[in-house]
Amino acid sequence: MHQMLDHTHDAATLSWVASANDPATDFPLQNLPFCSFRRAATLEPWRIGVGIGDQILDLTGWGITDLNALMARPSSERLALRHRLFDTLMQGAPELELVPQAGAEYTVPCRIGDYTDFYTGIHHARAIGKLFRPDNPLLPNYQWVPIGYHGRSSSIVISGTALRRPKGQVKPPDADVPVFKPSARVDCELELGLFVGPGNALGEPFGIDEADEHAFGLTLLNDWSARDIQPWEYQPLGPFLAKNFGTTISPWIVTMEALEPFRIPFTRPEGDPQPLPYLDSPAHRANASYDIELEVWFKTPALAQPTRLSRSNLRHAYWSLAQMLTHHASNGCNLQPGDLLGTGTISGPAPEEAGSLLELTGGGKQPITLPNGETRTFVLDGDQLGLRAFAQKPGFRRIGFGACDGVITPSS
């Protein structure tokens, strides 16, 4: 079902890139995430690169100029490339010219043909459900089917991109008619995004134990949301303008091969329905979840340093990455290399593990007090919201995901 651990996960192996040996780096030799970059302040073509410490290895000379083409290759070929990259960058190998990450600019790492956002965080689903539907917070289909909707790929932007405050129809509870106005309740969503590797032909689904072959890697994903636009427009067809004004991702794609050491069993709470057979198998139950820490960070123009608002973990997802892929293709839908699948907001069971401001503030009724005394319920103009993620466990190097930051600017 998946690749096993090998020498590229050995924590004792160091790199000739000194910054990659720093225990705090996101990008040790054992990570090797992909990006699309060019040297800053140039008009040179975008290049495919691999992160190593605080540097980038340009893969142009390796004949890799199109990440979608690499994604389409079988996992065995991608693994062979990982081994070659590891051997090239390990201590003792000849040193090559690298590009400092601080001197590079980035773009979306691949062509994202389609974007689907799932809803795999059951704690988030219950919390949001209580706010929108107090009498029926968790709809009866939630524990049976991985819920998702098709989003907008054109408004997916890279970390650091400023987004304008969206306008939309808002209907206050005490109003008879809606008004068109800038959103006053812009929120974040703490997610990971799964990039599809090899696709499947139209009309040809695949089994749950084949799903790993179709998973290329993960990125951090903030699916910005306008919470005052959302409740008026989302029934009966689901999210629309409240979501598609911007989705921020990290420039970096951490491969599934790098995350092998952090697999954990997939389990359901006792008494909950077990997945239908097409979404279940012994191998899937054994290792389909991942132990990946997720964080929300916040900075206002008056705050000297970002402050962490919450911390969660992908282990809280009710549906696995493999189930997302398998269900998406189960009706014959043809996934394609570079397609992006969002996990949905991953909140944990505790209040401080909430992955959105809507949850952290009790629907905007309980403001958050920041270290400098400022308060927030939702994102104000000029505020910066950042997501971070990392996987770590004894005996292995820490694997990080880079930055996923965005600033909200005034409405046009």
N, C-alpha and C positions, 0 to 999 in steps of 0.2 A: 504493500500500500504506500510506503514512503521510504525515503533514503534513511539509512541508519547513520549513527555517529561514525565519523572517520577522523583522520589526522588533522583536518581543517578545523576541528573543534577543540584541539589540544590547547589548553590555556597556557602551557609552558612555552609554546613556540612564540618567539618574538619577531618583530619586523625590523628591517634596517631603517624604517621611518620612525624616528625617535618618538614623535607625538602619538603614534599608534600604540606605544607600550605604556602610556599613562593609564592607570586604572580607572580614571574618570572619563576617558574618551568615549564618545558614542561609537567610534569607528575603529576598533582594534582589528588586527589581522584576521580575526575569526568572523568579522562581519562582512565587509566588502559589498556595501550597498551601491546601487546604480543611480545615476543622475544624468540630466542633460544640461550642459553648461557651456560657457565661453568666457574668455578673459574679459574682465570688466572694461567698459569704455571702448570696446572694439565692435566692429560690425562683422567679425569673422563668423563663419557658420557655427551653428550649435553642434556640440560634440557629445558623444556618450562617454561618461567617465565612471570611475569607481572610487568611492571615498576610502581613504586610509589615514587615520589620525586626523590632522588638520590639512591634509593635502588631497589632491585628486590625481589619479592615474588616467591619462587620456588614452582611450581605446581606439583612436583613429588608426594608429599603426598596427593594430590587431585585426583590422578589417571589419570592426564593429562600428557602423555608422547609423544604424537604425535599431532602436531598442525593441520596436514591435516585431521586427524580424527575429531578434534573439528570443523574445517571449514565445514565438511560434515554434521554437525548436523543442524536441523532446527533452524531458527532464534529465535524461542520461547525458545529453550534450551540454546542458547547462551546468551539470555537476562537473563534467570534464573541464569546462571553462573555469569554474570555481577553483578546482585543483591547480590549474595553470596559473591563475592569478595569485593564489596562495604561495606557490613555489617562487613566483617572480618577486613577491614583496617580503618574503621571509628573510630573517637575518642570515647573512652569508651570501645571498644572491647579489649579482651586480646591481649597483644603484642606477636608477634611471631619473630622467628629468620629470619633475612633477609640477603641478599647478597649485599654488596655495589657495585653499578654499576662500580665504578672506579677499583674494584678488579675483574672484570669479563671480559671474552672475548666472542665474539659473532660470530655466523655463520648465513647464510641465514635462515630466520625464519621457512621455511617449504620446502618441496619438490616442486619445481616449474617445473611441467611437461611440460608446454608450455608457451611461452611468445609471446604476440601480442602487437605491438606498433601502436597506433592510431595517428591521425593527427587532434586533435580537436581544436587547437588554430588557429583561422582564421587570426589573426593579424600576427602570425608567418608564416602561409601559404602564405599570400600575400607578406610579406617581402622577404621570400626565393624565392617565385615565380618570383619576380621582378629581383632577381639576376641571377637565372637560366634560366628564360623564360621572358625577358623584355616585349615581345609583348603579353604574355598570362599568367600573374602571377597566377590567380586563375582559375584552370581548371573547366569546366562547371559542373562536377559531385560533386564538393566539397560541395555545399549547399543542396545537395539531399541525399547523402550517406555518412555515417561515414567511412572515408578512414582509412585503416590499412594495416599492413603487418606482416607476421610471422617472429619473431626474433629468437635469439639463447639463450636458457635458460642456457646452460652450462657455459657461460661467464658472468652470473649475479653474482656480488660480493658484499660483505658487505662494509659499510662505513669504510674508513681507509685502504682499500686494494690498494696497488700501482699497476698501470697498465703500461705496456710497450708501448712506442710510436709505433703505428702500421706501417707496411709497406704495400704498395699496388701499383697498377698501377696509375700513374698520367700522364695526357696529358695536358701540358701547351697550351694555346690558339695559340701560334705561332709555335708550334712543329708539325711535320708531323706524328710522332709516339710516343706512350707512353713510359715512363720509369718506372722501379720498384724501389721505393725508400721509405725512411721513410716519413711519412706525416709531412708537415710543417704547417698544419692548423687544429690542434686538437682543438675541440670545446666541449662545454657542451650543454646540453639541459635540461631546467628546467621543470620537469614533476612530476606528482604524478602517482603512480602505484596502481591499484585496484586488490586486491586479491579476487579470486572467492571463494565463500562459497559452498553451495550445488550445484552440477552440474546438467546437464540435460542429459537424455538418447539420444543416437544417433538417429537422425530422429525426435526428439520431441522438437521443439522450444517452447518458452514461450512468453507471452504477456508483453507489456511495464509495466503494473501495477503489474506484478509478478517479475520484475527484482530485486527489493530490496531483495527478499528472496535469491538471488544468489550472493549478494555482502557481503563479510566478512569485509573488512577494507582497509585502504589506507596506503601507505608508500611513502616516498620521493624517487624519481627516477631520476638519471642523465644518459641519454642515450648518452654517449660519441660519437662524430662524427668526422670523418676525412674529412673535407670539400673539400680537393683537390682530394681525391680518389672518393668521392661521385658523382660528376657530370659526370665522365667518365664511371662509371659502372652502374648507377641506371636506365638507360633506356635500354631495355623496361620492365624489371621485378622488378625494385625497389631496395631499399637499400640492400647491401650485406657486403663486407669487411669493408666498411666505418663505419659500425655500430656495427658489431658483435665481435669486439675485446674487448669489455667490457661495461657492464651496471652496475652502482653502485646504490645500494639501502640502505636506512636506515635499521638498525637492527630491528626497531620497526614497528609494524602494529597497527595503530590507528583504532579501530573498528567503524563501521558505527553508532552503538548505541551511542558512545561518541560524534559523530558529529551531532546528531539530532538537537541541538539548532541552528545550523548554516546553516540550509536549507533556501534557498530563491527561489522565483519563477523562472521558466525557461521561458525566453522570446527570441524572435527573433527581430532583427531590422525591423522597418516598411518597407515594400516593399520587404523584403527577402521571399523566398519560405518557407512555413510552412512544417514541417516534414510530410512524408507520414503517413497514418493512423496507420500503425503497430508501428510507433515510436512516437505516440502522444496520449494523453488522457488528460482530465481535471485535474485529480490528478497529472499527470506528470507536466503539466504547472504550477500547484500551488506550487510545492516545490522540483523540481528535481535538481536545481543547489545548489552550496555550496559557502559560503563566507569564503574562506581559503586564507590567505596571503602567498605568495611564494617569496623567496629571493635567489639571487645568491651572494656568497661571494668569495673573491679571496685573495690569499696570495702567495707572491714570497719568495724565500729563504732570500732576503734582506729586506723584509717588516716585521716590528716588530709585527704588528697586522693585522688580516684579514680586508679587506675593502669591504663594500657592493657595488656591481656593479649595481644591478637592483632589482626592487620589482614589482611583478605582483599579480594576484589573479585568483583563479580557476573560478570565476564568468565570466571571459572572454572566457571560452571554448564555442565553437559553438555547440558542441554536449555534452550531459550529460553522466554521468556514466551509468545511466539506459539505455540510447540509445546505448552505446557501448556494453553492455551486450546483450541486446535484438537483436541488429543487428548481432552480432557475432554468435548467436545461431539460427537466423531466417531461415537459410537454412538447419537446422537440425544438425549443428556442435555440438558435445558433449563437453561442457565445463566441467572441472573437478576441485574438491577442490584443491586450491593451485595454479591454473593457474594465471598468472600475465598479466594484461592489462595496458599498459602505455597510458597515456592521449595524448602523443605528447607534444611538447613544448608549454607552456602556456605563451604567451606574451600578454601584454596589448596594447591599442591603442597609448600610448605615447612612445617616444623614450626611456625614462628611465625605461620602463616596459618590455623591450626586454628580452627574456629568453634564448638568445644565444649570444656568442661573435660575430658570423657572422652578427647579426643584430646590436649589439651595436657599431661595428666598420664599418658599411656600407660596408660589404663584405671584410673587411681587409684594407680598404682605409683610415680609420680615427682612428688611434691608441687611446687607452684609456690611460690617464695619471693617475698613481697611486699616493697616498699621499706622497711617498718618491721621486717622480720625474721619476720613471721608467715608461716605456710605454709598452703596450702589444696590439697586435691584436689577437693572438691566444695563446694557452697554451704552454709555454716552459718547457723543462725538469726541474723537481724540483718544479714547481708551484703546489700549492694546490688549488683545486676548491671545494667549499662547497655549498650545498643547505640547506635552512632552510624553515620551514613552521609552521604556527600557525593559529588557529581560535580564535577570541575573539569578544565579544560584551557585552554591558552593562548588568549586572545582571547575568552573567555566568562566570565560571572560564576559563582562557586561556588554550586552548588545543594545545600542541606542538607535533612535530613529531620526535624530536631528530636530530642527525647529519647525513648528507649524504656527506661525504668528500672523495676526491680521489686525489692522486698525480700521475702525469705522469713522468715516468722514461725513461732513454735513450732506444732507440730501440735495440733489441737484435742483 
